[in-house]
Amino acid sequence: MADNVVLYEERDGIAIITINRPHKKNTLTDAVIQGVADGVDRGAASKDVAAIVLRGAGDTFTAGYDLTDGAGWQKVYDAEGPEAREGAWDPVRDYAFMGNNVRRFMRIWECPKPVLGEVKGWAVGGATDLVLCCDLLFMASDAHIGYAPSRIFGTPTTMLWVYRLGLEHAKQFLLTGRAIDAETAHRIGLVSYVHDPADLAGAIEAEAMRMANIPANQLALNKMLINQAFENMGLRTTQMLGTFFDGVTRHTEEAYRWVEDFETKGFRQVIRERDAPWQDYGERPS
């Protein structure tokens, strides 16, 4: 699947989808996002699968979008018009591009079978747009999750934070972009279970296998009913705004200058300067 950047396996009544770019911290590319969506569809269509597990290879779920990979994204919208001037931003084309990612992430939400997300190491930025679409989250005790682009260069596109956390905690972590450790994530209800890293894979697979004891139609109808409650709260409208605002935040003067600093200071140094005042992500004190 997707040139092996995403792996798919069926065994013991479950499907396991693995993001397979450990050398790049499983960062998201078009091929990765498509591979995950295809894997979810494949698991949904398999009569042998009761539930799906989504994980990352190596020591990290995913560190978010690969900001060093500017090519290889499929074109999903074009229209006749004047030649754009250098540096011009086309909001409709940008919305179509990011909206295509949101639609593929939401295949998890729409899947009639339970999808369990395994968070180890880090789930950062766009990784949260993906993993928060899962039905249940299992987290390693030493893992962290957070939307660092809140500080510059992004807003959550699937925007499930506020629906999973409520107003106070959503503002606490989205206004600041702070990283959330496993203990806090469990306390505020962001994840269902926390396990020792060595036990995480076994625990999530065991729970997924137990889903086979419930009729598939029962699982599908309960998931649909729960999800519809959030749809009725305006989830899709919120996602539309989140996706559009994400494009806006990437095309402010501050965002342009931030990206330009990649060339002069280096990517890692720019990220360090973003996170140093908050002492999290790669800038956590030893």
SEMARTOR-457107 format. One record per residue (C-alpha): residue number from 1; z negated, y negated, x negated. Coordinates in steps of 0.1 Angstrom, whole numbers, padded with zeros to 4 digits, m for minus. Each point is the difference from the previous one (the first is absolute). Example, Ala and Ser with C-alpha at 12.3 -4.5 7.8 and 13.67 -1.06 7.14 Angstrom:
<recs>
<rec vexba="1" w="m0078" v="0045" u="m0123"/>
<rec vexba="2" w="0007" v="m0034" u="m0014"/>
</recs>
This chain:
<recs>
<rec vexba="1" w="0000" v="0000" u="0000"/>
<rec vexba="2" w="0010" v="m0035" u="m0012"/>
<rec vexba="3" w="0008" v="0013" u="m0035"/>
<rec vexba="4" w="m0034" v="0017" u="m0003"/>
<rec vexba="5" w="m0019" v="m0033" u="0002"/>
<rec vexba="6" w="m0015" v="0015" u="0032"/>
<rec vexba="7" w="m0009" v="0037" u="0002"/>
<rec vexba="8" w="m0003" v="0020" u="0032"/>
<rec vexba="9" w="m0018" v="0033" u="0004"/>
<rec vexba="10" w="m0010" v="0021" u="0030"/>
<rec vexba="11" w="m0029" v="0026" u="m0003"/>
<rec vexba="12" w="m0029" v="0013" u="0021"/>
<rec vexba="13" w="0012" v="m0019" u="0031"/>
<rec vexba="14" w="0002" v="m0034" u="m0016"/>
<rec vexba="15" w="0026" v="m0022" u="m0017"/>
<rec vexba="16" w="m0009" v="m0019" u="m0032"/>
<rec vexba="17" w="0020" v="m0031" u="m0009"/>
<rec vexba="18" w="m0006" v="m0011" u="m0036"/>
<rec vexba="19" w="0012" v="m0033" u="m0015"/>
<rec vexba="20" w="0012" v="0012" u="m0034"/>
<rec vexba="21" w="0002" v="m0030" u="m0024"/>
<rec vexba="22" w="m0033" v="0004" u="m0019"/>
<rec vexba="23" w="0014" v="m0016" u="m0031"/>
<rec vexba="24" w="0005" v="m0032" u="0021"/>
<rec vexba="25" w="m0033" v="0004" u="0019"/>
<rec vexba="26" w="0021" v="0012" u="0030"/>
<rec vexba="27" w="0012" v="m0035" u="0007"/>
<rec vexba="28" w="0023" v="m0004" u="0030"/>
<rec vexba="29" w="0037" v="m0001" u="m0002"/>
<rec vexba="30" w="0027" v="0004" u="0027"/>
<rec vexba="31" w="0003" v="0036" u="m0010"/>
<rec vexba="32" w="m0037" v="0006" u="0003"/>
<rec vexba="33" w="m0003" v="m0017" u="0034"/>
<rec vexba="34" w="0030" v="0020" u="0013"/>
<rec vexba="35" w="m0013" v="0032" u="m0015"/>
<rec vexba="36" w="m0034" v="m0004" u="0018"/>
<rec vexba="37" w="0017" v="m0008" u="0033"/>
<rec vexba="38" w="0023" v="0030" u="m0003"/>
<rec vexba="39" w="m0030" v="0022" u="m0009"/>
<rec vexba="40" w="m0019" v="m0011" u="0031"/>
<rec vexba="41" w="0031" v="0007" u="0022"/>
<rec vexba="42" w="0004" v="0034" u="m0017"/>
<rec vexba="43" w="m0036" v="0009" u="0007"/>
<rec vexba="44" w="0002" v="m0012" u="0036"/>
<rec vexba="45" w="0030" v="0022" u="0005"/>
<rec vexba="46" w="m0015" v="0032" u="m0015"/>
<rec vexba="47" w="m0015" v="0024" u="0024"/>
<rec vexba="48" w="m0022" v="0014" u="m0028"/>
<rec vexba="49" w="m0017" v="m0034" u="m0007"/>
<rec vexba="50" w="m0031" v="m0011" u="0019"/>
<rec vexba="51" w="m0009" v="m0030" u="m0021"/>
<rec vexba="52" w="0013" v="m0020" u="m0030"/>
<rec vexba="53" w="m0017" v="m0011" u="m0032"/>
<rec vexba="54" w="0012" v="m0030" u="m0019"/>
<rec vexba="55" w="m0010" v="m0004" u="m0036"/>
<rec vexba="56" w="0010" v="m0012" u="m0034"/>
<rec vexba="57" w="0006" v="0020" u="m0032"/>
<rec vexba="58" w="m0022" v="m0007" u="m0030"/>
<rec vexba="59" w="m0031" v="m0022" u="0002"/>
<rec vexba="60" w="0012" v="m0026" u="0025"/>
<rec vexba="61" w="0012" v="0000" u="0036"/>
<rec vexba="62" w="0023" v="m0030" u="m0006"/>
<rec vexba="63" w="m0004" v="m0034" u="m0016"/>
<rec vexba="64" w="0023" v="m0016" u="0026"/>
<rec vexba="65" w="0035" v="m0014" u="m0004"/>
<rec vexba="66" w="0018" v="0004" u="m0033"/>
<rec vexba="67" w="0004" v="m0037" u="m0008"/>
<rec vexba="68" w="0019" v="0008" u="m0031"/>
<rec vexba="69" w="0028" v="0018" u="0019"/>
<rec vexba="70" w="0022" v="m0026" u="0016"/>
<rec vexba="71" w="0029" v="0023" u="0007"/>
<rec vexba="72" w="0008" v="0031" u="0020"/>
<rec vexba="73" w="m0012" v="m0012" u="0034"/>
<rec vexba="74" w="0024" v="0008" u="0029"/>
<rec vexba="75" w="0017" v="m0028" u="0018"/>
<rec vexba="76" w="m0010" v="0001" u="0037"/>
<rec vexba="77" w="0014" v="m0034" u="0012"/>
<rec vexba="78" w="0029" v="m0022" u="m0008"/>
<rec vexba="79" w="0019" v="m0027" u="0019"/>
<rec vexba="80" w="0028" v="m0024" u="m0005"/>
<rec vexba="81" w="m0010" v="m0034" u="m0012"/>
<rec vexba="82" w="0004" v="m0026" u="m0028"/>
<rec vexba="83" w="m0006" v="0010" u="m0036"/>
<rec vexba="84" w="m0037" v="m0005" u="m0007"/>
<rec vexba="85" w="m0010" v="m0025" u="m0026"/>
<rec vexba="86" w="m0019" v="0012" u="m0030"/>
<rec vexba="87" w="m0036" v="0008" u="0008"/>
<rec vexba="88" w="0005" v="m0003" u="0038"/>
<rec vexba="89" w="m0022" v="0023" u="0022"/>
<rec vexba="90" w="0016" v="0016" u="0030"/>
<rec vexba="91" w="m0030" v="0007" u="0023"/>
<rec vexba="92" w="0020" v="0023" u="0023"/>
<rec vexba="93" w="0013" v="0022" u="m0028"/>
<rec vexba="94" w="m0035" v="0001" u="m0015"/>
<rec vexba="95" w="m0016" v="0009" u="0033"/>
<rec vexba="96" w="0026" v="0028" u="0005"/>
<rec vexba="97" w="m0007" v="0013" u="m0035"/>
<rec vexba="98" w="m0038" v="0001" u="0003"/>
<rec vexba="99" w="0002" v="0010" u="0037"/>
<rec vexba="100" w="0019" v="0031" u="m0011"/>
<rec vexba="101" w="m0029" v="0010" u="m0022"/>
<rec vexba="102" w="m0024" v="m0006" u="0029"/>
<rec vexba="103" w="0021" v="0022" u="0023"/>
<rec vexba="104" w="m0001" v="0028" u="m0026"/>
<rec vexba="105" w="m0038" v="m0004" u="m0005"/>
<rec vexba="106" w="m0005" v="0002" u="0037"/>
<rec vexba="107" w="0016" v="0034" u="0002"/>
<rec vexba="108" w="m0035" v="0012" u="m0010"/>
<rec vexba="109" w="m0015" v="m0019" u="0030"/>
<rec vexba="110" w="0027" v="0014" u="0023"/>
<rec vexba="111" w="m0001" v="0035" u="m0013"/>
<rec vexba="112" w="m0013" v="0023" u="0028"/>
<rec vexba="113" w="m0020" v="0020" u="m0025"/>
<rec vexba="114" w="m0031" v="m0013" u="m0018"/>
<rec vexba="115" w="0007" v="m0015" u="m0034"/>
<rec vexba="116" w="m0030" v="0000" u="m0025"/>
<rec vexba="117" w="0001" v="m0025" u="m0029"/>
<rec vexba="118" w="m0016" v="0009" u="m0033"/>
<rec vexba="119" w="m0011" v="m0031" u="m0020"/>
<rec vexba="120" w="m0009" v="0006" u="m0036"/>
<rec vexba="121" w="0000" v="m0024" u="m0029"/>
<rec vexba="122" w="0016" v="m0031" u="0016"/>
<rec vexba="123" w="0017" v="m0010" u="0032"/>
<rec vexba="124" w="0011" v="m0035" u="m0006"/>
<rec vexba="125" w="0022" v="m0025" u="0019"/>
<rec vexba="126" w="0030" v="0017" u="0016"/>
<rec vexba="127" w="m0018" v="0033" u="m0004"/>
<rec vexba="128" w="m0024" v="m0012" u="0028"/>
<rec vexba="129" w="0030" v="m0008" u="0023"/>
<rec vexba="130" w="0009" v="0036" u="m0004"/>
<rec vexba="131" w="m0033" v="0019" u="0000"/>
<rec vexba="132" w="m0017" v="m0019" u="0028"/>
<rec vexba="133" w="0026" v="0014" u="0023"/>
<rec vexba="134" w="m0016" v="0035" u="m0005"/>
<rec vexba="135" w="m0023" v="0014" u="0027"/>
<rec vexba="136" w="m0029" v="0009" u="m0023"/>
<rec vexba="137" w="m0007" v="m0011" u="m0035"/>
<rec vexba="138" w="m0018" v="0020" u="m0027"/>
<rec vexba="139" w="m0011" v="m0019" u="m0031"/>
<rec vexba="140" w="m0012" v="0010" u="m0035"/>
<rec vexba="141" w="m0035" v="m0013" u="m0008"/>
<rec vexba="142" w="0014" v="m0020" u="m0030"/>
<rec vexba="143" w="0031" v="m0013" u="0018"/>
<rec vexba="144" w="0007" v="m0036" u="0011"/>
<rec vexba="145" w="0023" v="m0015" u="0027"/>
<rec vexba="146" w="0009" v="m0036" u="0006"/>
<rec vexba="147" w="0028" v="m0025" u="0007"/>
<rec vexba="148" w="0001" v="m0020" u="m0032"/>
<rec vexba="149" w="0032" v="m0019" u="0011"/>
<rec vexba="150" w="m0022" v="m0020" u="0024"/>
<rec vexba="151" w="m0007" v="m0021" u="m0031"/>
<rec vexba="152" w="0037" v="m0008" u="m0004"/>
<rec vexba="153" w="0033" v="0016" u="0008"/>
<rec vexba="154" w="m0006" v="0018" u="0033"/>
<rec vexba="155" w="m0015" v="0007" u="0033"/>
<rec vexba="156" w="m0005" v="0035" u="0015"/>
<rec vexba="157" w="0031" v="0011" u="0019"/>
<rec vexba="158" w="m0013" v="0029" u="0021"/>
<rec vexba="159" w="m0032" v="m0021" u="0004"/>
<rec vexba="160" w="m0022" v="0029" u="0010"/>
<rec vexba="161" w="m0030" v="m0015" u="m0018"/>
<rec vexba="162" w="m0012" v="m0021" u="0029"/>
<rec vexba="163" w="0004" v="0029" u="0025"/>
<rec vexba="164" w="m0019" v="0024" u="m0022"/>
<rec vexba="165" w="m0027" v="m0024" u="m0012"/>
<rec vexba="166" w="m0005" v="m0027" u="0026"/>
<rec vexba="167" w="m0001" v="m0037" u="m0006"/>
<rec vexba="168" w="m0029" v="m0006" u="m0025"/>
<rec vexba="169" w="0009" v="0027" u="m0025"/>
<rec vexba="170" w="0038" v="m0006" u="0003"/>
<rec vexba="171" w="m0006" v="m0037" u="m0009"/>
<rec vexba="172" w="m0025" v="0010" u="m0027"/>
<rec vexba="173" w="0025" v="0021" u="m0019"/>
<rec vexba="174" w="0034" v="m0016" u="0010"/>
<rec vexba="175" w="m0010" v="m0036" u="m0007"/>
<rec vexba="176" w="m0012" v="0010" u="m0035"/>
<rec vexba="177" w="0021" v="0031" u="m0008"/>
<rec vexba="178" w="m0032" v="0016" u="m0014"/>
<rec vexba="179" w="0002" v="0036" u="m0010"/>
<rec vexba="180" w="m0021" v="0023" u="0022"/>
<rec vexba="181" w="m0019" v="0029" u="m0016"/>
<rec vexba="182" w="m0004" v="0033" u="0018"/>
<rec vexba="183" w="m0036" v="m0005" u="0011"/>
<rec vexba="184" w="0009" v="m0033" u="0016"/>
<rec vexba="185" w="0032" v="0014" u="0015"/>
<rec vexba="186" w="m0020" v="0027" u="0017"/>
<rec vexba="187" w="m0028" v="m0023" u="0012"/>
<rec vexba="188" w="0024" v="m0024" u="0017"/>
<rec vexba="189" w="0020" v="0028" u="0016"/>
<rec vexba="190" w="0032" v="m0004" u="m0020"/>
<rec vexba="191" w="0000" v="0036" u="m0011"/>
<rec vexba="192" w="m0013" v="0031" u="0017"/>
<rec vexba="193" w="m0013" v="0020" u="m0029"/>
<rec vexba="194" w="m0010" v="m0005" u="m0037"/>
<rec vexba="195" w="0000" v="0029" u="m0024"/>
<rec vexba="196" w="m0004" v="0006" u="m0037"/>
<rec vexba="197" w="0034" v="m0003" u="m0017"/>
<rec vexba="198" w="0000" v="0037" u="m0009"/>
<rec vexba="199" w="m0006" v="0010" u="0036"/>
<rec vexba="200" w="0023" v="m0025" u="0018"/>
<rec vexba="201" w="0032" v="0021" u="0002"/>
<rec vexba="202" w="m0018" v="0030" u="0012"/>
<rec vexba="203" w="m0019" v="m0019" u="0027"/>
<rec vexba="204" w="0030" v="m0018" u="0014"/>
<rec vexba="205" w="0021" v="0032" u="0001"/>
<rec vexba="206" w="m0028" v="0019" u="0017"/>
<rec vexba="207" w="m0003" v="m0026" u="0028"/>
<rec vexba="208" w="0038" v="0000" u="0004"/>
<rec vexba="209" w="0000" v="0037" u="0003"/>
<rec vexba="210" w="m0027" v="m0001" u="0027"/>
<rec vexba="211" w="0024" v="m0020" u="0022"/>
<rec vexba="212" w="0019" v="0032" u="0006"/>
<rec vexba="213" w="m0029" v="0010" u="0023"/>
<rec vexba="214" w="0010" v="m0027" u="0025"/>
<rec vexba="215" w="0032" v="0003" u="0020"/>
<rec vexba="216" w="0027" v="m0021" u="m0014"/>
<rec vexba="217" w="0007" v="m0017" u="0033"/>
<rec vexba="218" w="m0037" v="m0009" u="0003"/>
<rec vexba="219" w="0000" v="m0016" u="m0034"/>
<rec vexba="220" w="0032" v="m0019" u="0007"/>
<rec vexba="221" w="m0012" v="m0014" u="0034"/>
<rec vexba="222" w="m0034" v="m0010" u="m0014"/>
<rec vexba="223" w="0016" v="m0018" u="m0029"/>
<rec vexba="224" w="0025" v="m0017" u="0023"/>
<rec vexba="225" w="m0027" v="m0012" u="0023"/>
<rec vexba="226" w="m0022" v="m0014" u="m0028"/>
<rec vexba="227" w="0030" v="m0017" u="m0017"/>
<rec vexba="228" w="0011" v="m0015" u="0033"/>
<rec vexba="229" w="m0033" v="m0018" u="0004"/>
<rec vexba="230" w="0007" v="m0018" u="m0032"/>
<rec vexba="231" w="0037" v="m0006" u="0010"/>
<rec vexba="232" w="m0014" v="m0017" u="0031"/>
<rec vexba="233" w="m0021" v="m0023" u="m0022"/>
<rec vexba="234" w="0032" v="m0014" u="m0015"/>
<rec vexba="235" w="0004" v="0021" u="m0031"/>
<rec vexba="236" w="0038" v="m0003" u="m0001"/>
<rec vexba="237" w="m0001" v="m0037" u="0005"/>
<rec vexba="238" w="m0025" v="m0003" u="m0028"/>
<rec vexba="239" w="0022" v="0021" u="m0023"/>
<rec vexba="240" w="0030" v="m0022" u="0008"/>
<rec vexba="241" w="m0020" v="m0031" u="m0011"/>
<rec vexba="242" w="m0015" v="0018" u="m0030"/>
<rec vexba="243" w="0034" v="0011" u="m0012"/>
<rec vexba="244" w="0015" v="m0035" u="0004"/>
<rec vexba="245" w="m0030" v="m0017" u="m0016"/>
<rec vexba="246" w="0002" v="0024" u="m0029"/>
<rec vexba="247" w="0035" v="m0014" u="m0007"/>
<rec vexba="248" w="m0013" v="m0036" u="0003"/>
<rec vexba="249" w="m0028" v="0007" u="m0025"/>
<rec vexba="250" w="0026" v="0013" u="m0025"/>
<rec vexba="251" w="0021" v="m0031" u="0002"/>
<rec vexba="252" w="m0025" v="m0028" u="m0004"/>
<rec vexba="253" w="0000" v="m0022" u="m0031"/>
<rec vexba="254" w="m0031" v="0017" u="m0012"/>
<rec vexba="255" w="0016" v="0034" u="0004"/>
<rec vexba="256" w="0031" v="m0011" u="m0019"/>
<rec vexba="257" w="m0021" v="m0012" u="m0029"/>
<rec vexba="258" w="m0021" v="0031" u="0001"/>
<rec vexba="259" w="0030" v="0023" u="m0004"/>
<rec vexba="260" w="0015" v="m0023" u="m0027"/>
<rec vexba="261" w="m0032" v="0006" u="m0020"/>
<rec vexba="262" w="0009" v="0037" u="m0002"/>
<rec vexba="263" w="0027" v="m0011" u="m0026"/>
<rec vexba="264" w="m0022" v="m0024" u="m0020"/>
<rec vexba="265" w="m0034" v="0017" u="0001"/>
<rec vexba="266" w="0009" v="0036" u="0009"/>
<rec vexba="267" w="m0006" v="0019" u="0032"/>
<rec vexba="268" w="m0034" v="0014" u="m0010"/>
<rec vexba="269" w="m0014" v="m0033" u="m0011"/>
<rec vexba="270" w="0010" v="m0017" u="0032"/>
<rec vexba="271" w="m0018" v="0027" u="0020"/>
<rec vexba="272" w="m0030" v="m0004" u="m0022"/>
<rec vexba="273" w="m0002" v="m0037" u="0007"/>
<rec vexba="274" w="0003" v="0007" u="0038"/>
<rec vexba="275" w="m0029" v="0024" u="0000"/>
<rec vexba="276" w="m0023" v="m0013" u="m0027"/>
<rec vexba="277" w="m0018" v="m0025" u="0022"/>
<rec vexba="278" w="m0009" v="0029" u="0024"/>
<rec vexba="279" w="m0008" v="0025" u="m0027"/>
<rec vexba="280" w="0017" v="0029" u="0018"/>
<rec vexba="281" w="0030" v="0023" u="m0003"/>
<rec vexba="282" w="0009" v="0001" u="m0037"/>
<rec vexba="283" w="m0025" v="m0028" u="m0007"/>
<rec vexba="284" w="m0032" v="0019" u="0010"/>
<rec vexba="285" w="m0027" v="m0003" u="m0025"/>
<rec vexba="286" w="m0004" v="0032" u="m0021"/>
</recs>
